[in-house]
Amino acid sequence: MVIKKAEILGYCMGVRRAVETAELACRENPDKKIFTLGPLIHNNSALEVLAEKGVNVLKEDASDLAADAENSVVIVRAHGVPPLVMQNLKSRGVTVIDATCPRVLSSQKRAADYARRGYTVFLAGDKNHGEVVGISGYARASGADCIVIEHKEDAAAVTHVPEKSVLLSQTTISRSEYDAIAAVLKAKNDALVVLNTICPATDERQNALIELCKNVDGILVIGGRHSANTKRLLRTAQDLCAHAALIETAEEIPQEFFALERIGLTAGASTPDFVIDSVEDALLEHGHKI
């Protein structure tokens, strides 16, 4: 029996940077309370480790931050936040550490720039995802209408695409989803500016998974159930492989996988190395080989 791992899997640059930022904040501020705005990343195992180091989780709008929070450190997670949330934090007198992913920061700036130039901003992604909320907040704060498009069906329902319009995406949307949305909107206004704001890490993980599926009997997608990019990996695996499952920990490996000859492993961009290793170890204990 053989285990094959995708060539690219696990933590992306932005997530690794955010986790390392939180760990450094704990070491450098031993006498302060450390908070993150919402869960730092979408992985329960990683969050448990951070909690043991003293990292607490606030609501995404910081509405539960104590009135006497001056001696606190608040970390803005990789997804970023709308500008009004950032302004509110700074007005509270807390120490703010911005761990927004550089690629998300770029999308925020581009949305704000086009908004100031009078463009209507279309944003492809999950409307309730923190990254989308943040980017749309920057567009609206700069005076633009921001229309969030989740699927090509939403794009089809748009009745008017103004002459000056721009389309950006959540960094973790799949390329095929984004291209489909862009095509529908372009058909309504060929002058639509379509920006490539998908993180290369998203495409790289998808492409690595597609190659992996050619050589295995089943795929285990390791990651948080609330992680957008992890769920997209699962959908790809389900389309290409007879056996596919999303698991958060080794304890969740479905029994059917222990009977397969070739098992493929991939992991979302918020999945730490130690969780991937634990899944691999659990399979090895049942007689599999790498």
NORTA-V967340 format. One record per residue. RES is the residue in three letters. PSI is psi in radians with two decimals (999 if undefined). NEAR is the number of other ideal C-beta (glycine too) atoms within 8 Angstrom. D_CENTER is the distance of its C-alpha to the mean C-alpha in Angstrom with 2 decimals. Layout:
BEGIN
RES_PSI_NEAR_D_CENTER / RES_PSI_NEAR_D_CENTER
END
This chain:
BEGIN
MET_2.47_9_32.68 / VAL_2.43_9_29.93 / ILE_2.25_13_26.29 / LYS_2.32_12_24.32 / LYS_2.52_11_20.92 / ALA_2.55_14_18.72 / GLU_-0.53_7_19.43 / ILE_2.16_7_15.82 / LEU_2.84_13_13.58 / GLY_-2.84_9_11.79 / TYR_2.29_11_10.43 / CYS_3.05_8_9.42 / MET_-0.78_9_11.40 / GLY_-0.72_14_9.24 / VAL_-0.78_13_8.36 / ARG_-0.71_9_12.00 / ARG_-0.74_11_13.28 / ALA_-0.75_15_11.97 / VAL_-0.78_14_13.50 / GLU_-0.60_8_16.57 / THR_-0.75_11_16.92 / ALA_-0.73_16_17.11 / GLU_-0.70_10_19.55 / LEU_-0.68_8_21.62 / ALA_-0.66_13_21.82 / CYS_-0.72_12_23.29 / ARG_-0.65_7_25.81 / GLU_-0.20_6_26.86 / ASN_1.07_10_27.23 / PRO_-0.38_6_29.03 / ASP_0.14_4_30.89 / LYS_2.71_9_28.07 / LYS_2.35_9_25.67 / ILE_2.23_14_22.04 / PHE_2.73_13_19.37 / THR_2.60_16_15.69 / LEU_1.77_15_14.72 / GLY_2.99_11_13.03 / PRO_2.31_8_11.58 / LEU_-0.76_16_10.48 / ILE_2.88_14_7.77 / HIS_1.15_11_7.53 / ASN_2.01_15_10.53 / ASN_-0.66_7_14.03 / SER_-0.76_11_15.94 / ALA_-0.66_14_14.34 / LEU_-0.62_12_14.79 / GLU_-0.70_8_18.36 / VAL_-0.75_9_19.14 / LEU_-0.66_13_18.08 / ALA_-0.68_10_20.14 / GLU_-0.44_6_23.07 / LYS_-0.01_9_22.91 / GLY_0.25_8_23.19 / VAL_2.13_14_19.77 / ASN_2.74_9_19.89 / VAL_2.20_10_17.36 / LEU_2.91_12_18.28 / LYS_2.75_8_17.52 / GLU_-0.36_10_15.00 / ASP_0.11_6_18.16 / ALA_0.38_13_20.07 / SER_-0.30_5_22.87 / ASP_0.21_6_23.70 / LEU_2.26_12_24.27 / ALA_2.64_6_27.94 / ALA_-0.58_3_30.54 / ASP_1.00_5_31.72 / ALA_0.25_12_28.40 / GLU_-0.53_7_29.86 / ASN_0.62_7_29.68 / SER_2.73_13_25.94 / VAL_2.24_13_22.93 / VAL_2.17_16_19.74 / ILE_2.17_16_16.52 / VAL_2.15_14_14.01 / ARG_3.06_15_10.55 / ALA_-0.49_13_8.15 / HIS_-0.37_12_6.91 / GLY_3.04_14_10.67 / VAL_2.81_14_13.38 / PRO_2.71_11_16.17 / PRO_-0.57_9_19.27 / LEU_-0.62_8_21.39 / VAL_-0.74_13_19.39 / MET_-0.75_12_19.74 / GLN_-0.72_8_23.40 / ASN_-0.73_9_24.02 / LEU_-0.83_14_22.78 / LYS_-0.57_8_25.02 / SER_-0.32_6_27.90 / ARG_-0.14_10_27.76 / GLY_0.19_5_28.75 / VAL_2.81_12_25.92 / THR_2.08_8_24.64 / VAL_2.21_10_21.24 / ILE_2.06_10_19.06 / ASP_1.87_6_16.33 / ALA_0.40_13_13.46 / THR_2.34_14_11.37 / CYS_2.35_16_9.95 / PRO_-0.59_8_12.97 / ARG_-0.60_10_11.42 / VAL_-0.72_16_10.04 / LEU_-0.73_10_13.54 / SER_-0.74_9_15.10 / SER_-0.71_13_13.76 / GLN_-0.81_13_15.00 / LYS_-0.68_9_18.30 / ARG_-0.68_11_18.77 / ALA_-0.77_18_18.32 / ALA_-0.71_12_20.80 / ASP_-0.84_9_23.12 / TYR_-0.62_13_23.48 / ALA_-0.77_17_23.96 / ARG_-0.44_9_26.75 / ARG_0.14_7_28.33 / GLY_0.26_6_28.71 / TYR_2.55_11_26.11 / THR_2.30_11_24.54 / VAL_2.13_16_20.76 / PHE_2.37_15_19.01 / LEU_2.02_17_15.22 / ALA_2.17_15_13.67 / GLY_-3.05_15_10.71 / ASP_2.06_8_10.38 / LYS_-0.45_7_12.88 / ASN_0.02_5_12.01 / HIS_2.46_11_8.31 / GLY_-0.69_11_8.63 / GLU_-0.76_14_7.64 / VAL_-0.72_14_10.15 / VAL_-0.73_12_12.55 / GLY_-0.85_15_12.70 / ILE_-0.78_17_13.35 / SER_-0.56_14_15.79 / GLY_-0.67_13_17.39 / TYR_-0.68_15_18.27 / ALA_-0.81_15_19.78 / ARG_-0.62_11_21.79 / ALA_-0.36_11_22.95 / SER_0.18_11_24.35 / GLY_0.19_6_26.32 / ALA_2.70_14_24.57 / ASP_2.34_6_23.93 / CYS_2.06_13_20.23 / ILE_2.06_9_19.85 / VAL_2.24_10_16.56 / ILE_2.04_13_16.84 / GLU_-0.63_8_14.92 / HIS_2.94_8_17.20 / LYS_-0.44_10_20.21 / GLU_-0.64_6_22.41 / ASP_-0.70_10_21.21 / ALA_-0.68_12_22.06 / ALA_-0.51_7_25.40 / ALA_-0.19_6_26.15 / VAL_2.16_13_25.95 / THR_-0.41_3_29.64 / HIS_2.21_5_29.63 / VAL_1.84_10_27.64 / PRO_2.74_7_29.45 / GLU_-0.78_5_30.94 / LYS_1.61_9_28.77 / SER_2.63_15_25.22 / VAL_2.53_13_22.00 / LEU_2.18_14_18.86 / LEU_2.98_13_15.43 / SER_2.73_12_12.08 / GLN_2.44_14_8.46 / THR_-0.35_13_7.41 / THR_0.17_12_5.71 / ILE_2.66_14_8.85 / SER_2.60_9_11.55 / ARG_-0.74_10_14.51 / SER_-0.70_6_17.00 / GLU_-0.79_11_15.50 / TYR_-0.76_12_15.38 / ASP_-0.65_8_18.84 / ALA_-0.74_10_20.24 / ILE_-0.77_15_19.28 / ALA_-0.73_12_20.68 / ALA_-0.72_9_23.82 / VAL_-0.78_12_24.60 / LEU_-0.65_16_24.31 / LYS_-0.60_10_26.22 / ALA_-0.41_6_28.97 / LYS_-0.41_9_29.46 / ASN_1.78_10_29.53 / ASP_-0.26_5_29.86 / ALA_-0.02_7_29.51 / LEU_2.27_14_25.84 / VAL_2.10_9_23.94 / VAL_2.02_8_20.88 / LEU_2.50_9_18.56 / ASN_1.63_4_16.42 / THR_0.28_11_13.16 / ILE_2.31_12_11.02 / CYS_2.34_11_9.91 / PRO_-0.53_6_12.58 / ALA_-0.56_11_10.56 / THR_-0.88_16_9.20 / ASP_-0.72_10_12.90 / GLU_-0.75_9_14.20 / ARG_-0.69_16_12.64 / GLN_-0.81_13_13.78 / ASN_-0.69_8_17.13 / ALA_-0.65_13_17.68 / LEU_-0.74_16_17.22 / ILE_-0.75_10_19.66 / GLU_-0.71_10_22.15 / LEU_-0.70_15_21.84 / CYS_-0.40_13_22.63 / LYS_-0.30_6_25.92 / ASN_0.24_8_27.22 / VAL_2.89_13_26.37 / ASP_-0.35_9_27.47 / GLY_2.66_15_24.32 / ILE_2.26_17_20.62 / LEU_2.07_13_18.86 / VAL_2.04_15_15.06 / ILE_2.12_15_14.15 / GLY_3.07_16_11.16 / GLY_2.50_13_10.35 / ARG_-0.26_8_11.56 / HIS_0.07_4_9.23 / SER_2.11_15_6.03 / ALA_-0.80_12_5.63 / ASN_-0.53_13_5.79 / THR_-0.73_18_8.31 / LYS_-0.59_10_10.21 / ARG_-0.61_13_10.61 / LEU_-0.71_15_11.98 / LEU_-0.76_12_14.25 / ARG_-0.70_8_15.56 / THR_-0.78_13_16.47 / ALA_-0.69_14_18.15 / GLN_-0.58_8_20.02 / ASP_-0.51_6_21.29 / LEU_-0.19_9_22.60 / CYS_2.51_13_23.71 / ALA_-0.56_5_26.23 / HIS_2.11_10_24.52 / ALA_2.38_11_20.78 / ALA_2.55_12_19.16 / LEU_2.20_11_15.95 / ILE_2.59_12_16.86 / GLU_-0.52_12_15.52 / THR_2.94_9_18.71 / ALA_-0.51_10_21.80 / GLU_-0.28_5_23.82 / GLU_0.08_7_22.09 / ILE_2.12_13_23.19 / PRO_2.50_7_25.18 / GLN_-0.56_6_28.85 / GLU_-0.48_8_29.13 / PHE_-0.42_13_27.13 / PHE_-0.19_8_29.87 / ALA_-0.05_5_32.28 / LEU_2.65_12_30.45 / GLU_-0.65_5_31.78 / ARG_2.04_11_28.65 / ILE_2.28_16_25.21 / GLY_2.46_17_22.04 / LEU_2.28_15_19.07 / THR_2.94_16_15.51 / ALA_2.54_13_12.39 / GLY_2.93_16_8.62 / ALA_-0.14_15_7.00 / SER_0.23_14_7.23 / THR_2.07_17_10.75 / PRO_2.75_12_13.64 / ASP_-0.66_7_16.69 / PHE_-0.48_7_19.04 / VAL_-0.74_16_17.51 / ILE_-0.77_15_17.73 / ASP_-0.66_8_21.22 / SER_-0.61_10_22.27 / VAL_-0.76_15_21.60 / GLU_-0.76_12_23.54 / ASP_-0.71_9_26.29 / ALA_-0.67_11_26.65 / LEU_-0.69_13_27.24 / LEU_-0.60_11_29.64 / GLU_-0.36_6_31.61 / HIS_0.34_7_32.40 / GLY_0.18_6_34.02 / HIS_2.80_10_31.39 / LYS_2.65_7_31.44 / ILE_999_7_29.00
END
